[in-house]
């Protein structure tokens, strides 16, 4: 049943039950009176009309978004106003009853007024509290959706970045190969094309298979070997069960690039870079070990910060990233990625 049908059902059933209950009590005590029946039916219609007008006002002016003190003042004023209207309308209708009981109830107006205010307070308070809670729930949901959209936009920017210096150096290396080794130049152009294509597609995909990411890393390292030749030695090893694990696109390429730029390239005789991946208790562990020394600086700067931020956006606290000095002359970058979280599956399905 829709909320609209529920609302009108509660309105009609609620007011009918309240008014007819009082009518039945009156009938049992004083006997059936046709005019009193008509008065009761009029009260049902009037109660529904007044409270529905209150509903229109609270929604039209967004009272549920007000601070509680200001909302409470408006609720109190509404109860007093609607109670006064119900009392003024009912006094003439119940004139005969009032005349019979006037001696026993000298403050009959205020008794009537208090009674109607009590009934209206129950309805108005119930509806206002429901609407207030519902509005805050919707506001919280909108905040969550906005935050998710913002984080997704940030993720798209972060995962689509490709170092322009690498592209420039790769093109220069390929240019030199065109005359020296044309077949190698063709292979290098294909490898660069693969990397550029993956970079362009990165902003359209939240995650990719690990094996696809490792292929991008291999293409990147092969291009760097054209530049560094024997100064760069690398290995790529992966647990066969991990090849379909979902990882952020271009993330490993960024870490490998960082290892070469801040490690291998600074050594006169070059160095090594090893990429390994394994699974431990439903956590994918990727390690990138390379020649180098961190010293007192955080090598990598923005690239490493982007990696940590992307993992946080996609996996929350379930993922982690750290870079540390494994031993003298060897730096290790370690990434831990869980299976797709509920939030990640939602984003991945968009």
Residue, then its C-alpha position, 0 to 999 in steps of 0.5 A: x500500500x502506498x504512503x498516500x493510501x495509508x495516510x488517508x486510511x489512517x485519517x478516515x479510520x482515526x477520526x471516525x473511531x474517535x468521534x463515533x466512540x464519543x457518539x456511542x457513549x452519548x447514545x448509551x447515556x442519553x439515547x439515540x439523537x439524529x441531530x447528534x449523529x449529524x453533528x458527529x459526522x460533521x466533526x469527522x469531516x471537519x477533523x479530517x479537513x483541518x488536520x489535512x490543511x495542517x499537513x499541507x502547511x507543514x509540507x509547503x513550508x518545510x517545517x520538518x527542516x526547522x530546529x526543534x525549538x522553532x518546530x515545537x512553537x509552530x506545533x503548539x500554535x497549530x494545536x491551539x488554533x485548530x482546537x479553537x476552531x473545533x470548539x467554536x464550531x461544536x458549541x452551537x451544535x451541542x447547545x442543547x447538551x450544554x444547557x443541560x450540563x451547564x450548571x455542572x460545568x461552569x467552565x464548559x468552553x475551556x473544558x471543550x477547548x482542552x478536550x479538542x486540543x488534546x485530541x488534535x495534539x495526539x494527531x499533530x504530534x504523531x504526524x509531525x514526528x513521523x514527517x520529521x524523522x522521514x525528512x531527516x532520513x531522506x536528508x541523510x540518504x541524500x548526503x550519502x548519495x552526494x558523498x558517494x557521487x563526490x568520491x566517485x568523481x574523485x576516483x575517476x580523476x585519480x584513476x585516469x591520470x597518466x604521467x606525461x613524462x613517461x609518454x614523452x620518454x617512451x616516444x623518444x625511445x621508440x623514435x630511436x628504435x625506428x632506425x635501429x630495430x624497426x620490429x622492436x619499434x613496432x612492438x613498443x608502439x603496440x605496448x604504448x598503445x595498450x597503455x594509452x588505451x587502458x588509461x583512456x578507459x580507466x575513467x569508465x571502469x571502477x576495477x579491472x581484473x588483476x591479470x589485465x593490470x599486470x599486462x599493462x605493467x608488463x607493457x610499461x616495463x618493456x617500454x622502460x627496458x628500451x630506455x634503461x636496457x640492461x640497467x633494468x631487470x624485472x620479474x612479475x609473479x602472480x598466484x593463479x587464483x588471484x588473476x581475476x581479483x578486482x583491482x583499481x585500473x592503472x594503480x599498479x602501473x603508477x606504483x611501478x612507475x614510482x619505483x623506477x623513477x625514485x629507485x632504479x633510475x637514481x642508481x648508476x648501475x640500475x637495479x631491479x623491480x619485482x611484482x608479486x601477488x598472492x592471497x592470504x585469508x581472502x585478502x589480495x596482497x600485492x608487493x612491488x619491490x625495487x632498488x632504492x632508499x626512502x631516506x627521510x622523504x616520502x618518495x612518490x608524492x602525489x602518485x602514492x597519495x592518489x593510490x591511498x585515496x583510491x583504495x579508500x574510496x573503493x574499499x574503505x578501511x578494508x584496503x591498505x597501502x604502505x611503502x617502507x624500507x624492506x632492507x638496505x637498498x630495497x624499497x617495498x610498496x605493499x597493497x592489500x585489497x579485500x573482495x568487493x565490499x557492498x559499497x564497491x559492488x554498488x559503485x561497480x554496478x552503476 
